[in-house]
């Protein structure tokens, strides 16, 4: 429970930074990965694989930033593969819904959106599962 709270705190700080500047400095993935050191000390190296779809999307389309990929990989290390994939899928669904709502309401949906705020919301939602 303490580890989840620490990961959520890191994600919140990263989400605020990403929303303001559209950048995710390397300090945030490092802090998220360091949450593995919170007792009981366990790391899930296989969880890093959860970032593979974002990595492929970043290479093929350029629509995903490197900081987003590194942060998801760090989440996988700290939270495990299954939970990270759930967070990743839920955050992308929330992003699609947000984009669609902005397009319908404001008439403008073509603008790019930062991913980390949606990762934070999805992680907060899954913390109670």
ZIURNOR-V77949 format. One record per residue. N is the residue number from 1. RES is the residue in one letter. D_LAST is the distance of its C-alpha to the last C-alpha in Angstrom with 2 decimals. Layout:
N|RES|D_LAST, N|RES|D_LAST
This chain:
1|X|11.84, 2|X|15.18, 3|X|14.85, 4|X|11.78, 5|X|13.86, 6|X|16.87, 7|X|15.49, 8|X|14.41, 9|X|17.93, 10|X|19.58, 11|X|17.87, 12|X|18.95, 13|X|22.44, 14|X|22.60, 15|X|21.48, 16|X|24.26, 17|X|26.71, 18|X|25.92, 19|X|26.23, 20|X|29.54, 21|X|31.20, 22|X|29.44, 23|X|29.43, 24|X|27.00, 25|X|29.17, 26|X|28.76, 27|X|27.85, 28|X|24.26, 29|X|23.41, 30|X|25.32, 31|X|23.40, 32|X|20.01, 33|X|21.45, 34|X|22.88, 35|X|19.49, 36|X|19.87, 37|X|22.57, 38|X|20.44, 39|X|20.71, 40|X|19.89, 41|X|21.57, 42|X|20.05, 43|X|20.17, 44|X|19.09, 45|X|22.21, 46|X|21.11, 47|X|18.29, 48|X|21.17, 49|X|21.89, 50|X|18.93, 51|X|21.30, 52|X|24.01, 53|X|23.53, 54|X|23.79, 55|X|26.73, 56|X|28.47, 57|X|27.96, 58|X|29.41, 59|X|32.39, 60|X|33.12, 61|X|32.56, 62|X|32.45, 63|X|29.83, 64|X|27.28, 65|X|28.29, 66|X|28.51, 67|X|26.51, 68|X|23.51, 69|X|23.92, 70|X|24.35, 71|X|21.31, 72|X|19.05, 73|X|20.90, 74|X|20.29, 75|X|16.52, 76|X|16.82, 77|X|18.89, 78|X|16.63, 79|X|13.13, 80|X|14.36, 81|X|15.22, 82|X|12.31, 83|X|9.80, 84|X|12.89, 85|X|13.94, 86|X|10.78, 87|X|11.38, 88|X|15.02, 89|X|15.04, 90|X|13.01, 91|X|15.33, 92|X|18.32, 93|X|17.58, 94|X|17.32, 95|X|20.51, 96|X|22.28, 97|X|21.53, 98|X|22.76, 99|X|25.79, 100|X|26.62, 101|X|26.41, 102|X|28.64, 103|X|31.04, 104|X|31.34, 105|X|31.66, 106|X|33.56, 107|X|35.23, 108|X|34.25, 109|X|31.43, 110|X|33.12, 111|X|32.15, 112|X|29.82, 113|X|26.57, 114|X|24.94, 115|X|21.75, 116|X|20.23, 117|X|19.41, 118|X|17.30, 119|X|15.63, 120|X|14.90, 121|X|13.48, 122|X|11.23, 123|X|10.13, 124|X|9.65, 125|X|7.60, 126|X|5.17, 127|X|5.63, 128|X|3.81, 129|X|0.00
